[in-house]
Structure formats: C-alpha cells, structure tokens
C-alpha cells in the first residue's frame, strides 16, 4: 500500500467525514491525528488508513481516541 501522507495533511474519517489533521505517522497504515469535536474541543486519536486509488483524501478509521 503506497499512501503518501505527510504531517499536516488533512484526511477525512470514513464514517463521520470529520476532517482530521495528521500530527504523526506511526506506520504505513496508522496515523495520529487531531480533529475538533462537536463541542469545539481538540481530540487526538489513532487512525487506521487505507487508500482509495489516486485521491489525495484517503479515508481513515478510528482505532481509539
């Protein structure tokens, strides 16, 4: 899997479509990112990633928050 993430990239969560800003890359399939929840708080979480072909907005799946 070839996903060209960089810290600072914005990705979207697959289910909620929440925009996540990447703050760390743990591996090719796990990123750490932060997003603003519905109350305006910054939430940091670990996310699985997968590629949808050439699109620059890969999807992400929450592992834990």
Secondary structure, DSSP 8 states (H G I E B T S, - for coil): ------TT-EEEETTT--EEEEEEE-SSSEEEEEEE-TTS-EEEEEEEEE--TT-SS-EEEEEE-
